[in-house]
Amino acid sequence: MVFVKTSFAKSFSIVSAILLSLSVSVQAGCAGELKASSQSELDSIRGCKVYSGNIVVDNSGAADLTLNGVESVEGDLIFSGNNGLLRLTMPVLQSVNGRLSLSNNKLLASIDMRQLASVRVFEVSVHPALNSLAFPAGLGSAERFSVTDTTVTRIDGLKMPAVGELVISNNIYLKSLSFGNMTQLTGSVTMAANSPALILDLSSLINMNEGSFRNVANVAFDNLEKISGDIFFISNSFSTLSLPKVAGIEGTLTITDNSQLSTLSMPELTHLGGALSLGNNNHLTSVDAFPKLEEVDGTLDITGTFDEVILPGLMDVRGGLNVQTSSSHFSCDGISKLKSEVIKGNAYVCKSAVSKPKSGMPGKNGSSSFDESSSATSIKAGWVGIMSVLGLSSVYLLA
């Protein structure tokens, strides 16, 4: 019996050593940088639940690629320039502690990320065949989220409570987008050159750093209270813009060239750390959106077709003032009362019945520097870029 027990113990030790050796061997193949261009090369890591390193898949001619077995990538996961790729599947991938980047896969029509819940950086760019992006498990964490130059009509499953940087631009078929869980935007948000019919839901957002919104049909800021930097609303098609709870903006507020804007409301705003720049909002007949505004650390730059400007609580403007309107019904009498005590800057202009009201007060700290012509050019360039990717040779844009 002693002999049997001894033999069994030796056999068990040998088997354990073999299994340990195999485990070490598998783990040794689960780190480093993997460059792949075929399914067989991707399958070389299918035994790795966690892959520590970068995975780069480029120049593949395969129509289908599947990242089997990998649940977490401690590094970057990149798919780029795979000209034959139609379908990409990552069936068990849950997290990427780096960049998940997809770019220039021009035939890619389907991406399966059914379990993805966390990524440090998510980037999708130049995908003219991609119809939608979906995160069925709910994308709950992302420091940066960027989707640019695609034909997606929808992005579903965005559950992040906070994001550092958010970029959604040149997605010409994207008509609705919701960030229903998001309360914090700690970096910048850029929305530009998507579908002119885009409806944007940021109704849960409480604090944001800075933002630029262009070509938006409707945007909801029901709970936004504070903006730590500049915010721009330029060339949008909404008729109403309401920020009902915003009390302070530490930078400049620019609302320019919104051709349908007729109702503007910021009833709680008391302080602007930069300039107030309103221009060329031709349906805005009354500038009465700021009943509690007391301090403006930059300039007041208000131009357009309005009949009246009402700023009942204004006590301190550290920069200059420029108010110009094409309306003959406007009187500068109310504005002139601000000149002696409220306006601290040297520049002072107030004009009515002007054929071409001129915006901008160069040379003043915090003044508006918005260039409408350059803005229009940049937006047109974005649309031309995505149209050229789609292979459309003739593009007609309104001047």
NUTISE-736781 format. One record per residue (C-alpha): residue in one letter; residue number from 1; x, y, z. Coordinates in Angstrom, 1 decimal. Each point is the difference from the previous one (the first is absolute). Example, Ala and Ser with C-alpha at 12.3 -4.5 7.8 and 13.67 -1.06 7.14 Angstrom:
NUTISE-736781
<residu:a&num:1&u:12.3&v:-4.5&w:7.8>
<residu:s&num:2&u:1.4&v:3.4&w:-0.7>
This chain:
NUTISE-736781
<residu:m&num:1&u:0.0&v:0.0&w:0.0>
<residu:v&num:2&u:2.9&v:2.3&w:0.7>
<residu:f&num:3&u:1.3&v:-0.7&w:-3.5>
<residu:v&num:4&u:-3.4&v:0.9&w:-1.5>
<residu:k&num:5&u:-0.3&v:3.2&w:1.9>
<residu:t&num:6&u:3.5&v:1.0&w:-0.9>
<residu:s&num:7&u:-0.5&v:-0.7&w:-3.7>
<residu:f&num:8&u:-3.3&v:1.9&w:0.1>
<residu:a&num:9&u:1.7&v:3.0&w:1.6>
<residu:k&num:10&u:2.7&v:0.0&w:-2.6>
<residu:s&num:11&u:-2.5&v:-0.3&w:-2.8>
<residu:f&num:12&u:-2.0&v:2.9&w:1.4>
<residu:s&num:13&u:3.1&v:2.2&w:0.3>
<residu:i&num:14&u:0.9&v:-0.8&w:-3.6>
<residu:v&num:15&u:-3.5&v:0.9&w:-1.3>
<residu:s&num:16&u:0.0&v:3.2&w:2.1>
<residu:a&num:17&u:3.3&v:1.0&w:-1.4>
<residu:i&num:18&u:-1.2&v:-0.6&w:-3.6>
<residu:l&num:19&u:-3.2&v:2.0&w:0.6>
<residu:l&num:20&u:2.0&v:2.8&w:1.6>
<residu:s&num:21&u:2.4&v:0.0&w:-2.9>
<residu:l&num:22&u:-2.9&v:0.2&w:-2.5>
<residu:s&num:23&u:-1.6&v:2.8&w:2.1>
<residu:v&num:24&u:3.3&v:2.0&w:-0.1>
<residu:s&num:25&u:0.3&v:-0.7&w:-3.7>
<residu:v&num:26&u:-3.6&v:1.3&w:-0.7>
<residu:q&num:27&u:0.6&v:3.1&w:2.2>
<residu:a&num:28&u:3.3&v:0.7&w:-1.7>
<residu:g&num:29&u:-2.0&v:0.2&w:-3.3>
<residu:c&num:30&u:-2.5&v:2.5&w:1.5>
<residu:a&num:31&u:2.3&v:3.0&w:0.2>
<residu:g&num:32&u:1.9&v:2.3&w:-2.3>
<residu:e&num:33&u:-1.1&v:1.6&w:-3.3>
<residu:l&num:34&u:-1.9&v:-2.2&w:-2.4>
<residu:k&num:35&u:-0.2&v:1.1&w:-3.7>
<residu:a&num:36&u:-2.5&v:-2.0&w:-1.9>
<residu:s&num:37&u:-1.5&v:0.0&w:-3.5>
<residu:s&num:38&u:-1.9&v:-3.3&w:0.0>
<residu:q&num:39&u:-2.4&v:-2.0&w:2.1>
<residu:s&num:40&u:2.6&v:-2.6&w:0.7>
<residu:e&num:41&u:2.3&v:2.6&w:1.5>
<residu:l&num:42&u:-2.8&v:1.3&w:2.2>
<residu:d&num:43&u:-0.8&v:-3.5&w:1.1>
<residu:s&num:44&u:3.6&v:-0.3&w:1.4>
<residu:i&num:45&u:-1.3&v:1.8&w:3.1>
<residu:r&num:46&u:-3.4&v:-1.6&w:0.3>
<residu:g&num:47&u:1.2&v:-1.7&w:3.2>
<residu:c&num:48&u:0.6&v:3.4&w:1.7>
<residu:k&num:49&u:-2.8&v:1.3&w:2.1>
<residu:v&num:50&u:2.2&v:3.0&w:0.7>
<residu:y&num:51&u:2.5&v:1.3&w:-2.5>
<residu:s&num:52&u:2.7&v:2.4&w:1.3>
<residu:g&num:53&u:1.2&v:2.0&w:-2.9>
<residu:n&num:54&u:-1.2&v:1.6&w:-3.3>
<residu:i&num:55&u:-1.9&v:-1.9&w:-2.7>
<residu:v&num:56&u:0.3&v:1.5&w:-3.4>
<residu:v&num:57&u:-2.0&v:-1.4&w:-3.0>
<residu:d&num:58&u:0.7&v:1.7&w:-3.3>
<residu:n&num:59&u:0.1&v:-0.6&w:-3.7>
<residu:s&num:60&u:-2.1&v:-3.1&w:0.3>
<residu:g&num:61&u:-2.0&v:-1.2&w:-3.0>
<residu:a&num:62&u:-2.3&v:-2.2&w:2.1>
<residu:a&num:63&u:-3.7&v:0.7&w:-0.2>
<residu:d&num:64&u:-0.6&v:-1.2&w:3.5>
<residu:l&num:65&u:2.2&v:0.3&w:3.1>
<residu:t&num:66&u:-0.7&v:-1.3&w:3.5>
<residu:l&num:67&u:1.9&v:0.8&w:3.1>
<residu:n&num:68&u:-0.6&v:-3.3&w:1.8>
<residu:g&num:69&u:0.6&v:-0.7&w:3.7>
<residu:v&num:70&u:1.3&v:3.4&w:1.0>
<residu:e&num:71&u:-2.0&v:1.7&w:2.8>
<residu:s&num:72&u:2.3&v:2.8&w:0.9>
<residu:v&num:73&u:2.8&v:1.9&w:-1.8>
<residu:e&num:74&u:2.6&v:1.7&w:2.1>
<residu:g&num:75&u:1.1&v:2.3&w:-2.8>
<residu:d&num:76&u:-1.3&v:1.2&w:-3.3>
<residu:l&num:77&u:-2.2&v:-1.9&w:-2.4>
<residu:i&num:78&u:0.2&v:1.4&w:-3.5>
<residu:f&num:79&u:-1.6&v:-1.0&w:-3.3>
<residu:s&num:80&u:1.2&v:2.2&w:-2.9>
<residu:g&num:81&u:0.0&v:-0.1&w:-3.8>
<residu:n&num:82&u:-1.6&v:-3.4&w:-0.4>
<residu:n&num:83&u:-1.4&v:0.6&w:-3.4>
<residu:g&num:84&u:-1.9&v:-3.3&w:-0.3>
<residu:l&num:85&u:-1.4&v:-0.1&w:3.4>
<residu:l&num:86&u:-3.8&v:-0.2&w:0.1>
<residu:r&num:87&u:-0.8&v:-1.4&w:3.5>
<residu:l&num:88&u:2.0&v:0.4&w:3.3>
<residu:t&num:89&u:-1.0&v:-2.1&w:3.0>
<residu:m&num:90&u:1.4&v:0.2&w:3.6>
<residu:p&num:91&u:-2.4&v:-2.4&w:1.7>
<residu:v&num:92&u:1.4&v:0.0&w:3.5>
<residu:l&num:93&u:2.0&v:3.2&w:0.2>
<residu:q&num:94&u:-1.0&v:2.0&w:3.1>
<residu:s&num:95&u:2.7&v:2.6&w:0.5>
<residu:v&num:96&u:2.9&v:1.8&w:-1.7>
<residu:n&num:97&u:2.3&v:1.8&w:2.3>
<residu:g&num:98&u:1.4&v:2.1&w:-2.9>
<residu:r&num:99&u:-1.3&v:1.0&w:-3.4>
<residu:l&num:100&u:-2.6&v:-1.9&w:-1.9>
<residu:s&num:101&u:0.5&v:1.6&w:-3.4>
<residu:l&num:102&u:-1.6&v:-0.8&w:-3.3>
<residu:s&num:103&u:1.0&v:2.1&w:-3.0>
<residu:n&num:104&u:-0.2&v:-0.2&w:-3.8>
<residu:n&num:105&u:-1.7&v:-3.4&w:-0.2>
<residu:k&num:106&u:-2.0&v:1.2&w:-3.0>
<residu:l&num:107&u:-2.2&v:-3.0&w:-0.6>
<residu:l&num:108&u:-0.7&v:-0.8&w:3.7>
<residu:a&num:109&u:-3.8&v:-0.2&w:0.5>
<residu:s&num:110&u:-0.3&v:-1.9&w:3.3>
<residu:i&num:111&u:1.8&v:0.2&w:3.3>
<residu:d&num:112&u:-1.1&v:-2.4&w:2.8>
<residu:m&num:113&u:1.1&v:1.2&w:3.4>
<residu:r&num:114&u:-2.7&v:-1.7&w:2.0>
<residu:q&num:115&u:1.8&v:-0.2&w:3.4>
<residu:l&num:116&u:2.2&v:3.2&w:-0.2>
<residu:a&num:117&u:-0.6&v:2.1&w:3.1>
<residu:s&num:118&u:3.2&v:1.9&w:0.6>
<residu:v&num:119&u:2.6&v:1.7&w:-2.1>
<residu:r&num:120&u:2.5&v:2.8&w:0.6>
<residu:v&num:121&u:-0.2&v:1.5&w:-3.5>
<residu:f&num:122&u:-2.6&v:-1.0&w:-2.6>
<residu:e&num:123&u:0.7&v:1.3&w:-3.6>
<residu:v&num:124&u:-1.8&v:-0.7&w:-3.2>
<residu:s&num:125&u:0.9&v:2.0&w:-3.1>
<residu:v&num:126&u:-0.5&v:-0.2&w:-3.8>
<residu:h&num:127&u:-2.5&v:-2.9&w:-0.3>
<residu:p&num:128&u:-2.3&v:0.8&w:-3.0>
<residu:a&num:129&u:-1.8&v:-3.4&w:0.1>
<residu:l&num:130&u:-0.7&v:-0.1&w:3.8>
<residu:n&num:131&u:-3.7&v:0.4&w:0.7>
<residu:s&num:132&u:-0.1&v:-0.2&w:3.8>
<residu:l&num:133&u:2.0&v:-0.3&w:3.2>
<residu:a&num:134&u:-1.4&v:-1.9&w:3.0>
<residu:f&num:135&u:1.1&v:-1.0&w:3.5>
<residu:p&num:136&u:-2.6&v:-2.6&w:1.1>
<residu:a&num:137&u:1.7&v:-0.4&w:3.4>
<residu:g&num:138&u:0.1&v:3.8&w:0.5>
<residu:l&num:139&u:3.2&v:1.9&w:-0.4>
<residu:g&num:140&u:0.4&v:1.2&w:3.6>
<residu:s&num:141&u:3.5&v:1.5&w:-0.1>
<residu:a&num:142&u:2.0&v:2.0&w:-2.6>
<residu:e&num:143&u:2.4&v:2.9&w:0.5>
<residu:r&num:144&u:-0.2&v:1.0&w:-3.6>
<residu:f&num:145&u:-2.7&v:-0.9&w:-2.5>
<residu:s&num:146&u:0.3&v:1.0&w:-3.6>
<residu:v&num:147&u:-2.0&v:-0.9&w:-3.1>
<residu:t&num:148&u:0.9&v:1.9&w:-3.2>
<residu:d&num:149&u:-0.5&v:-0.3&w:-3.7>
<residu:t&num:150&u:-2.4&v:-2.9&w:-0.1>
<residu:t&num:151&u:-3.5&v:-0.7&w:-1.3>
<residu:v&num:152&u:-1.4&v:-1.3&w:3.3>
<residu:t&num:153&u:-3.7&v:0.8&w:0.5>
<residu:r&num:154&u:0.0&v:-0.9&w:3.7>
<residu:i&num:155&u:2.3&v:-0.6&w:3.0>
<residu:d&num:156&u:-1.6&v:-2.1&w:2.7>
<residu:g&num:157&u:1.0&v:-1.1&w:3.5>
<residu:l&num:158&u:1.9&v:3.0&w:1.2>
<residu:k&num:159&u:-0.2&v:-0.2&w:3.8>
<residu:m&num:160&u:3.1&v:2.0&w:1.2>
<residu:p&num:161&u:-0.7&v:2.3&w:3.0>
<residu:a&num:162&u:3.1&v:2.1&w:-0.9>
<residu:v&num:163&u:2.2&v:0.5&w:-3.0>
<residu:g&num:164&u:3.2&v:2.0&w:-0.5>
<residu:e&num:165&u:-0.3&v:0.8&w:-3.7>
<residu:l&num:166&u:-2.9&v:-0.5&w:-2.3>
<residu:v&num:167&u:0.2&v:0.5&w:-3.8>
<residu:i&num:168&u:-2.8&v:-0.8&w:-2.4>
<residu:s&num:169&u:0.5&v:1.5&w:-3.4>
<residu:n&num:170&u:-0.5&v:-0.5&w:-3.7>
<residu:n&num:171&u:-2.6&v:-2.8&w:0.5>
<residu:i&num:172&u:-2.4&v:1.3&w:-2.6>
<residu:y&num:173&u:-2.8&v:-2.6&w:0.7>
<residu:l&num:174&u:0.1&v:0.2&w:3.8>
<residu:k&num:175&u:-3.4&v:1.5&w:1.0>
<residu:s&num:176&u:-0.3&v:-0.8&w:3.7>
<residu:l&num:177&u:2.5&v:-0.5&w:2.8>
<residu:s&num:178&u:-0.6&v:-0.5&w:3.7>
<residu:f&num:179&u:2.4&v:0.2&w:3.0>
<residu:g&num:180&u:-2.8&v:-0.6&w:2.5>
<residu:n&num:181&u:2.4&v:-1.1&w:2.9>
<residu:m&num:182&u:2.7&v:2.7&w:-0.5>
<residu:t&num:183&u:0.2&v:2.5&w:2.8>
<residu:q&num:184&u:3.6&v:1.2&w:-0.5>
<residu:l&num:185&u:2.1&v:1.2&w:-3.0>
<residu:t&num:186&u:3.4&v:0.7&w:1.3>
<residu:g&num:187&u:1.7&v:0.9&w:-3.3>
<residu:s&num:188&u:-1.5&v:1.3&w:-3.2>
<residu:v&num:189&u:-3.0&v:-1.0&w:-2.1>
<residu:t&num:190&u:-0.2&v:0.5&w:-3.7>
<residu:m&num:191&u:-3.1&v:-0.5&w:-2.1>
<residu:a&num:192&u:0.3&v:1.1&w:-3.6>
<residu:a&num:193&u:-1.1&v:-0.9&w:-3.5>
<residu:n&num:194&u:-2.2&v:-2.9&w:0.8>
<residu:s&num:195&u:-3.5&v:-0.2&w:-1.4>
<residu:p&num:196&u:-1.7&v:3.4&w:0.0>
<residu:a&num:197&u:-2.9&v:-1.8&w:1.7>
<residu:l&num:198&u:2.1&v:-1.2&w:3.0>
<residu:i&num:199&u:-1.9&v:-0.1&w:3.3>
<residu:l&num:200&u:2.5&v:0.0&w:2.9>
<residu:d&num:201&u:-0.9&v:-1.1&w:3.6>
<residu:l&num:202&u:2.3&v:1.3&w:2.7>
<residu:s&num:203&u:-2.8&v:0.4&w:2.4>
<residu:s&num:204&u:1.8&v:-1.7&w:3.0>
<residu:l&num:205&u:3.2&v:2.1&w:-0.4>
<residu:i&num:206&u:0.7&v:2.1&w:3.1>
<residu:n&num:207&u:3.5&v:1.3&w:-0.6>
<residu:m&num:208&u:2.1&v:0.5&w:-3.1>
<residu:n&num:209&u:3.3&v:1.5&w:-0.8>
<residu:e&num:210&u:-0.4&v:1.4&w:-3.6>
<residu:g&num:211&u:-2.0&v:-0.7&w:-3.1>
<residu:s&num:212&u:-0.6&v:0.7&w:-3.6>
<residu:f&num:213&u:-3.4&v:-0.7&w:-1.6>
<residu:r&num:214&u:-0.6&v:0.4&w:-3.7>
<residu:n&num:215&u:-2.6&v:-1.3&w:-2.4>
<residu:v&num:216&u:-2.3&v:-1.2&w:2.7>
<residu:a&num:217&u:-3.8&v:0.0&w:-0.3>
<residu:n&num:218&u:-0.8&v:-0.4&w:3.7>
<residu:v&num:219&u:2.1&v:-0.3&w:3.2>
<residu:a&num:220&u:-1.2&v:-0.6&w:3.6>
<residu:f&num:221&u:1.9&v:1.4&w:3.0>
<residu:d&num:222&u:-2.7&v:-0.5&w:2.6>
<residu:n&num:223&u:2.3&v:-0.3&w:3.0>
<residu:l&num:224&u:3.2&v:1.8&w:-1.1>
<residu:e&num:225&u:1.1&v:2.3&w:2.8>
<residu:k&num:226&u:3.6&v:1.0&w:-0.6>
<residu:i&num:227&u:2.3&v:0.5&w:-3.1>
<residu:s&num:228&u:3.7&v:0.3&w:0.9>
<residu:g&num:229&u:1.2&v:1.3&w:-3.3>
<residu:d&num:230&u:-1.3&v:1.3&w:-3.4>
<residu:i&num:231&u:-3.1&v:-1.2&w:-1.6>
<residu:f&num:232&u:-1.0&v:0.6&w:-3.7>
<residu:f&num:233&u:-3.3&v:-0.4&w:-1.8>
<residu:i&num:234&u:0.7&v:0.7&w:-3.7>
<residu:s&num:235&u:-2.1&v:-0.7&w:-3.1>
<residu:n&num:236&u:-2.6&v:-2.1&w:1.6>
<residu:s&num:237&u:-3.6&v:-0.4&w:-1.2>
<residu:f&num:238&u:-1.8&v:-0.1&w:3.3>
<residu:s&num:239&u:-2.7&v:2.6&w:0.7>
<residu:t&num:240&u:0.4&v:-0.1&w:3.8>
<residu:l&num:241&u:3.1&v:-0.1&w:2.2>
<residu:s&num:242&u:-0.5&v:-0.4&w:3.7>
<residu:l&num:243&u:2.5&v:-0.4&w:2.8>
<residu:p&num:244&u:-2.4&v:0.3&w:2.9>
<residu:k&num:245&u:2.3&v:-0.7&w:2.9>
<residu:v&num:246&u:3.4&v:1.4&w:-1.1>
<residu:a&num:247&u:1.1&v:2.5&w:2.6>
<residu:g&num:248&u:3.6&v:0.5&w:-1.1>
<residu:i&num:249&u:2.2&v:-0.2&w:-3.1>
<residu:e&num:250&u:3.7&v:0.4&w:0.6>
<residu:g&num:251&u:0.8&v:0.7&w:-3.6>
<residu:t&num:252&u:-1.7&v:1.6&w:-3.0>
<residu:l&num:253&u:-3.5&v:-0.6&w:-1.1>
<residu:t&num:254&u:-0.4&v:0.1&w:-3.8>
<residu:i&num:255&u:-3.3&v:-0.3&w:-1.7>
<residu:t&num:256&u:0.4&v:0.8&w:-3.7>
<residu:d&num:257&u:-1.5&v:-0.6&w:-3.4>
<residu:n&num:258&u:-2.9&v:-2.1&w:1.2>
<residu:s&num:259&u:-2.5&v:0.9&w:-2.8>
<residu:q&num:260&u:-3.1&v:-1.4&w:1.7>
<residu:l&num:261&u:0.6&v:1.0&w:3.6>
<residu:s&num:262&u:-3.0&v:2.0&w:1.3>
<residu:t&num:263&u:0.0&v:-0.9&w:3.7>
<residu:l&num:264&u:3.1&v:0.2&w:2.2>
<residu:s&num:265&u:-0.2&v:-0.6&w:3.8>
<residu:m&num:266&u:2.6&v:0.0&w:2.7>
<residu:p&num:267&u:-2.0&v:1.2&w:3.0>
<residu:e&num:268&u:2.5&v:-0.9&w:2.7>
<residu:l&num:269&u:3.3&v:1.3&w:-1.5>
<residu:t&num:270&u:1.6&v:2.5&w:2.2>
<residu:h&num:271&u:3.7&v:0.0&w:-1.0>
<residu:l&num:272&u:2.0&v:-0.3&w:-3.2>
<residu:g&num:273&u:3.8&v:-0.4&w:0.3>
<residu:g&num:274&u:0.5&v:0.9&w:-3.7>
<residu:a&num:275&u:-2.0&v:1.8&w:-2.6>
<residu:l&num:276&u:-3.6&v:-0.1&w:-1.0>
<residu:s&num:277&u:-0.1&v:-0.3&w:-3.7>
<residu:l&num:278&u:-3.4&v:-0.1&w:-1.8>
<residu:g&num:279&u:0.0&v:0.5&w:-3.8>
<residu:n&num:280&u:-2.1&v:-0.6&w:-3.1>
<residu:n&num:281&u:-2.8&v:-1.9&w:1.6>
<residu:n&num:282&u:-2.5&v:1.6&w:-2.3>
<residu:h&num:283&u:-3.2&v:-1.3&w:1.6>
<residu:l&num:284&u:1.0&v:1.2&w:3.4>
<residu:t&num:285&u:-2.0&v:3.3&w:0.3>
<residu:s&num:286&u:0.6&v:0.5&w:3.8>
<residu:v&num:287&u:3.2&v:-0.5&w:2.0>
<residu:d&num:288&u:-1.7&v:-0.6&w:3.3>
<residu:a&num:289&u:1.4&v:-3.4&w:1.0>
<residu:f&num:290&u:2.2&v:1.2&w:2.9>
<residu:p&num:291&u:-2.2&v:1.5&w:2.7>
<residu:k&num:292&u:2.5&v:-0.7&w:2.8>
<residu:l&num:293&u:3.3&v:0.6&w:-1.8>
<residu:e&num:294&u:2.1&v:2.3&w:2.2>
<residu:e&num:295&u:3.7&v:-0.4&w:-1.0>
<residu:v&num:296&u:1.8&v:-0.4&w:-3.3>
<residu:d&num:297&u:3.8&v:-0.2&w:0.2>
<residu:g&num:298&u:0.4&v:0.4&w:-3.7>
<residu:t&num:299&u:-1.9&v:2.1&w:-2.5>
<residu:l&num:300&u:-3.6&v:0.2&w:-1.1>
<residu:d&num:301&u:-0.3&v:-0.6&w:-3.7>
<residu:i&num:302&u:-3.6&v:-0.1&w:-1.2>
<residu:t&num:303&u:-0.9&v:0.4&w:-3.7>
<residu:g&num:304&u:-3.0&v:-1.1&w:-2.1>
<residu:t&num:305&u:-3.5&v:1.1&w:-0.9>
<residu:f&num:306&u:-1.4&v:0.4&w:3.5>
<residu:d&num:307&u:-2.4&v:2.7&w:1.2>
<residu:e&num:308&u:1.1&v:0.1&w:3.6>
<residu:v&num:309&u:2.7&v:-1.0&w:2.5>
<residu:i&num:310&u:-1.1&v:-0.4&w:3.6>
<residu:l&num:311&u:2.7&v:-0.6&w:2.7>
<residu:p&num:312&u:-1.7&v:1.1&w:3.2>
<residu:g&num:313&u:2.6&v:-1.3&w:2.5>
<residu:l&num:314&u:3.2&v:0.9&w:-1.8>
<residu:m&num:315&u:2.4&v:1.7&w:2.4>
<residu:d&num:316&u:3.6&v:-0.6&w:-1.3>
<residu:v&num:317&u:1.4&v:-0.5&w:-3.5>
<residu:r&num:318&u:3.8&v:0.0&w:0.1>
<residu:g&num:319&u:0.5&v:0.2&w:-3.8>
<residu:g&num:320&u:-1.7&v:2.2&w:-2.6>
<residu:l&num:321&u:-3.4&v:0.0&w:-1.6>
<residu:n&num:322&u:-1.1&v:-0.5&w:-3.6>
<residu:v&num:323&u:-3.7&v:0.0&w:-0.7>
<residu:q&num:324&u:-1.1&v:0.3&w:-3.7>
<residu:t&num:325&u:-3.4&v:-0.9&w:-1.5>
<residu:s&num:326&u:-1.6&v:0.4&w:-3.4>
<residu:s&num:327&u:-3.3&v:0.8&w:1.7>
<residu:s&num:328&u:-1.2&v:3.6&w:-0.2>
<residu:h&num:329&u:-2.2&v:-0.6&w:3.1>
<residu:f&num:330&u:3.0&v:-0.4&w:2.3>
<residu:s&num:331&u:1.0&v:2.8&w:2.3>
<residu:c&num:332&u:3.4&v:0.4&w:1.6>
<residu:d&num:333&u:-1.4&v:2.0&w:2.9>
<residu:g&num:334&u:-0.1&v:-3.0&w:2.4>
<residu:i&num:335&u:3.5&v:-1.1&w:-1.1>
<residu:s&num:336&u:1.5&v:3.5&w:0.4>
<residu:k&num:337&u:-0.9&v:-0.1&w:3.8>
<residu:l&num:338&u:2.6&v:-2.8&w:0.3>
<residu:k&num:339&u:2.9&v:2.0&w:-1.5>
<residu:s&num:340&u:1.1&v:2.1&w:3.0>
<residu:e&num:341&u:0.0&v:-2.5&w:2.9>
<residu:v&num:342&u:-0.6&v:-3.5&w:-1.3>
<residu:i&num:343&u:2.3&v:-0.2&w:-3.1>
<residu:k&num:344&u:3.6&v:0.1&w:1.1>
<residu:g&num:345&u:1.6&v:-0.5&w:-3.4>
<residu:n&num:346&u:0.9&v:2.9&w:-2.4>
<residu:a&num:347&u:-1.9&v:-1.4&w:-3.0>
<residu:y&num:348&u:-3.6&v:1.1&w:-0.2>
<residu:v&num:349&u:-2.2&v:-0.4&w:-3.1>
<residu:c&num:350&u:-3.8&v:0.1&w:-0.1>
<residu:k&num:351&u:-1.8&v:0.3&w:-3.4>
<residu:s&num:352&u:-3.4&v:-0.7&w:-1.4>
<residu:a&num:353&u:-1.3&v:-0.2&w:-3.6>
<residu:v&num:354&u:3.4&v:-1.3&w:-1.2>
<residu:s&num:355&u:-0.1&v:-1.7&w:-3.4>
<residu:k&num:356&u:2.7&v:-2.5&w:1.0>
<residu:p&num:357&u:0.5&v:-0.2&w:3.8>
<residu:k&num:358&u:3.7&v:-0.8&w:0.7>
<residu:s&num:359&u:1.0&v:-2.4&w:2.7>
<residu:g&num:360&u:3.3&v:-0.2&w:1.9>
<residu:m&num:361&u:2.1&v:2.3&w:2.1>
<residu:p&num:362&u:3.6&v:-0.8&w:-0.8>
<residu:g&num:363&u:2.7&v:0.7&w:2.5>
<residu:k&num:364&u:-2.2&v:-0.4&w:3.1>
<residu:n&num:365&u:0.6&v:-2.8&w:2.4>
<residu:g&num:366&u:-2.9&v:-2.4&w:0.0>
<residu:s&num:367&u:-1.5&v:1.4&w:-3.2>
<residu:s&num:368&u:-1.6&v:-2.0&w:-2.7>
<residu:s&num:369&u:2.4&v:-1.2&w:-2.7>
<residu:f&num:370&u:-2.5&v:-2.1&w:-1.9>
<residu:d&num:371&u:0.5&v:0.1&w:-3.8>
<residu:e&num:372&u:-3.3&v:-1.1&w:-1.7>
<residu:s&num:373&u:1.7&v:-0.6&w:-3.4>
<residu:s&num:374&u:2.7&v:-2.3&w:1.5>
<residu:s&num:375&u:-2.7&v:-1.9&w:1.9>
<residu:a&num:376&u:-2.0&v:-0.6&w:-3.1>
<residu:t&num:377&u:3.1&v:-1.1&w:-1.8>
<residu:s&num:378&u:1.0&v:-2.5&w:2.6>
<residu:i&num:379&u:-3.5&v:-1.6&w:0.1>
<residu:k&num:380&u:-0.1&v:-0.2&w:-3.8>
<residu:a&num:381&u:3.4&v:-1.6&w:0.0>
<residu:g&num:382&u:-1.3&v:-2.7&w:2.4>
<residu:w&num:383&u:-3.0&v:-0.8&w:-2.2>
<residu:v&num:384&u:2.2&v:-0.1&w:-3.2>
<residu:g&num:385&u:2.4&v:-2.4&w:1.8>
<residu:i&num:386&u:-2.6&v:-2.6&w:0.9>
<residu:m&num:387&u:-1.7&v:0.4&w:-3.4>
<residu:s&num:388&u:3.3&v:-0.7&w:-1.7>
<residu:v&num:389&u:0.5&v:-3.1&w:2.1>
<residu:l&num:390&u:-3.5&v:-1.1&w:-1.1>
<residu:g&num:391&u:1.2&v:0.3&w:-3.6>
<residu:l&num:392&u:-2.4&v:2.8&w:-0.9>
<residu:s&num:393&u:1.8&v:2.3&w:-2.5>
<residu:s&num:394&u:-2.6&v:2.7&w:-0.1>
<residu:v&num:395&u:-0.9&v:1.8&w:3.2>
<residu:y&num:396&u:-2.2&v:3.1&w:0.1>
<residu:l&num:397&u:0.1&v:2.2&w:3.0>
<residu:l&num:398&u:-1.9&v:3.1&w:0.8>
<residu:a&num:399&u:2.2&v:3.1&w:0.3>
